[in-house]
C-alpha cells in the first residue's frame, strides 16, 4: 500500500475518519513521530498489518478491527519480522508478520505458524516470505514460446466479462 495523504485533507482529519479502526495503544504508536510523514508511515504500516491479518483468517473487514492490536517491531533496513499481534487483549504468538517498505509502499504478509510447521518461528531471518526480485530472478526458469500460432490463437481469443 502506498504511503500517501489524499488530496484536500490533513493528516489529523484523515486520522479522524479512521479513529475507530485502531486501539488507543496503536494510535499512540501511529502518532509518536514528530513529522506528518512519520505518522503516515506508521499509520499505513498498522493498516497493512490489519489488512493482512483479516485476509489471512478469511473474514475481511467484517472482523472488528479494534479487536486486533499490533505491537510493531523496528524496521531494520526497511524490513521487520518482530511485530506481534493481540486479539481481544490476548497475545497470539501463532502468527508471523513479515513487513517490507519498498519504494514508498508497505508490503505485509501474515502467516499462521501452524500452517507451515517447517517455517522458523525463532528470530531466524534466513528464510523470508518476502524477497525483492530483479529481472534475472524473474526469467531464470522461463519457457521460451517461439510458436507463432500459439500467439495468434491467444491474440484472437474473445474477452469474457
C-alpha positions in Angstrom: 0.0 0.0 0.0 1.4 3.4 -1.0 2.2 5.8 1.8 0.4 9.0 0.8 -2.1 11.5 2.0 -5.2 12.0 -0.1 -5.8 15.5 -1.5 -7.8 18.2 0.3 -7.2 16.8 3.8 -4.8 17.0 6.6 -3.2 14.1 8.5 -5.3 14.8 11.6 -8.6 15.0 9.6 -7.7 11.7 7.8 -6.9 10.1 11.1 -10.2 11.3 12.5 -12.0 9.3 9.8 -10.1 6.2 10.8 -10.4 6.7 14.6 -12.4 3.5 15.2 -10.1 1.2 13.3 -7.2 1.2 15.8 -6.8 0.8 19.5 -5.5 3.6 21.8 -2.2 1.8 22.0 -1.9 1.7 18.2 -2.9 5.4 17.9 0.0 6.3 20.4 2.4 4.4 18.1 0.9 5.9 14.9 1.2 9.5 16.3 4.6 9.1 18.0 6.8 10.5 15.2 7.1 14.3 15.1 6.5 14.7 11.4 3.3 14.1 9.4 5.3 11.8 7.1 6.4 9.6 10.0 2.8 9.5 11.3 1.6 8.4 7.8 4.3 5.7 7.6 3.2 4.3 11.0 -0.5 4.6 10.0 -0.1 2.6 6.8 2.2 0.1 8.5 -0.6 -0.6 11.0 -3.3 -0.6 8.3 -1.4 -3.2 6.2 -0.8 -5.4 9.2 -4.6 -5.4 10.0 -5.5 -6.0 6.4 -3.0 -8.9 6.1 -4.4 -10.5 9.2 -8.1 -10.3 8.3 -7.4 -11.6 4.9 -5.3 -14.5 6.3 -8.2 -15.5 8.7 -10.7 -15.2 5.8 -13.1 -12.7 7.4 -12.1 -9.5 5.7 -13.0 -6.2 7.3 -16.1 -7.6 9.0 -13.8 -8.7 11.8 -13.8 -5.9 14.3 -10.5 -4.1 13.7 -10.3 -2.8 17.3 -10.2 -6.4 18.4 -6.8 -6.7 16.7 -3.8 -4.8 18.2 -0.3 -4.8 16.8 2.9 -4.0 18.6 5.1 -3.1 15.8 8.8 -4.1 15.8 11.6 -1.9 14.5 12.1 -1.5 10.7 15.7 -2.5 10.1 16.9 -1.9 6.6 13.2 -1.5 5.6 12.3 -4.9 6.9 10.6 -6.3 10.0 9.6 -9.7 11.3 9.2 -9.0 15.0 5.8 -7.4 15.1 3.3 -9.2 17.4 -0.5 -9.3 17.5 -3.0 -9.5 20.3 -6.6 -10.4 19.7 -9.1 -9.2 22.3 -6.2 -8.2 24.5 -4.5 -11.7 24.4 -1.1 -12.1 22.7 -1.4 -14.6 19.8 2.1 -16.0 19.2 0.9 -18.3 16.4 1.3 -15.6 13.8 4.3 -14.4 11.9 4.2 -11.0 10.2 6.7 -10.0 7.6 6.8 -6.4 6.6 8.8 -4.7 3.9 9.0 -1.0 3.0 9.7 -0.8 -0.7 9.6 2.3 -2.9 7.2 4.2 -0.6 4.9 1.2 -0.3 4.3 -1.3 2.6 4.1 -4.9 1.7 2.9 -7.2 4.6 2.3 -10.9 4.9 0.5 -12.6 7.8 1.2 -16.3 8.2 -0.2 -18.6 10.9 2.7 -20.7 12.1 0.7 -23.9 12.3 0.0 -23.8 8.6 3.6 -24.5 7.9 5.4 -26.4 10.6 8.8 -26.1 8.9 8.6 -22.3 8.9 11.0 -21.0 11.6 9.4 -19.2 14.5 12.5 -18.0 16.2 14.3 -14.9 15.1 16.0 -16.6 12.2 15.8 -14.3 9.2 17.5 -16.8 6.9 14.1 -17.7 5.3 12.0 -14.7 4.3 8.5 -14.8 2.9 9.2 -11.6 1.0 12.0 -11.1 -1.4 12.8 -8.3 -3.9 13.3 -9.8 -7.3 15.2 -8.4 -10.2 14.7 -9.1 -13.9 17.1 -12.0 -13.9 15.3 -13.6 -10.9 12.0 -13.5 -12.9 13.3 -15.1 -16.1 15.6 -17.8 -14.6 13.1 -20.6 -15.1 11.3 -19.2 -18.2 10.0 -21.1 -21.0 10.6 -19.7 -24.5 7.4 -19.6 -26.6 8.5 -19.2 -30.1 5.4 -20.7 -31.7 3.8 -18.0 -33.7 0.5 -20.0 -33.9 0.3 -20.0 -30.1 0.4 -16.2 -30.0 -2.1 -15.9 -32.9 -4.5 -18.2 -31.1 -4.1 -16.3 -27.9 -4.5 -12.9 -29.6 -7.7 -14.0 -31.3 -9.5 -15.1 -28.1 -12.6 -13.1 -27.2 -12.7 -11.3 -23.9 -15.1 -12.7 -21.4 -16.6 -10.4 -18.9 
